[in-house]
Amino acid sequence: METLVPAHTATQNSPYLDARKEWDERYGSLISRANNWRRAAFVALLIALLETGGLIALALKSKVVPYVVAIDSLGRMVASGPADQTTSADDKLKRAALFHWVSDLRTVTIDGVAQRKAIDRVYTMIASGSPAQVEVGDFYRLAPPHERAQTRTVDVEVKAAFATSEKTYQVEWTETIRGLSGQVESEERWKGSFTIAVNPPTDERLIRLNPLGIFVTNVSWSRVL
């Protein structure tokens, strides 16, 4: 006679259910932990992306203001100011450029290389075909620096440069004439009027020679008695 097993008893003793229960107990927790790690990794990645975006935004809105300082060949400061307030046509830079230009124009030195470089810098800042080019050419022709340097030198100290109009500046300077042994022979006061034009260069060579694009167009000077 066949014995019937109750349904609930058969279900409780099913080998398939026992295997599933064992699988859940053994691997379920591992799968749960793996899912948790995936979620944590995703959240960390999201935070990193947000932080990167924030840093980029801060960089684009930087509060750092560059400070520009112009110095002469001896390392002395001749002009300075925040970069966001200084332009290529800034009055301080125009006056600083004229300080150097007048000094190079009137200096006489026994150092031939230094004299040649000074003359080159003078012509670099003269507008081509301008009255200043003619005037400076006549000055060098009538009183060649290399010939004057055979008997004396001239040291130039620019005292002041101030605007008399939008394009014209008056410059005052002192010239100290010395003999070849270094003794002072005389001191002379000079003043001059210089008209300039600003034309920022685009050519790489001109950028190196005259980065501000300040050109002298007209000149006149005289000794102060």
HELIX and SHEET records of a PDB file:
HELIX    1   1 ALA A    7  GLN A   12  1                                   6    
HELIX    2   2 PRO A   15  TRP A   23  1                                   9    
HELIX    3   3 ASP A   24  GLY A   28  3                                   5    
HELIX    4   4 SER A   29  LEU A   60  1                                  32    
HELIX    5   5 ALA A   83  GLN A   85  5                                   3    
HELIX    6   6 ASP A   91  ARG A  106  1                                  16    
HELIX    7   7 GLY A  112  THR A  124  1                                  13    
HELIX    8   8 PRO A  131  LEU A  142  1                                  12    
HELIX    9   9 PRO A  145  ARG A  148  1                                   4    
HELIX   10  10 GLU A  204  LEU A  209  1                                   6    
SHEET    1   A 2 TYR A  67  ILE A  71  0                                        
SHEET    2   A 2 MET A  77  PRO A  82 -1                                        
SHEET    1   B 4 ARG A 152  ALA A 163  0                                        
SHEET    2   B 4 THR A 168  GLY A 179 -1                                        
SHEET    3   B 4 VAL A 184  VAL A 198 -1                                        
SHEET    4   B 4 ILE A 214  VAL A 224 -1                                        
END                                                                             
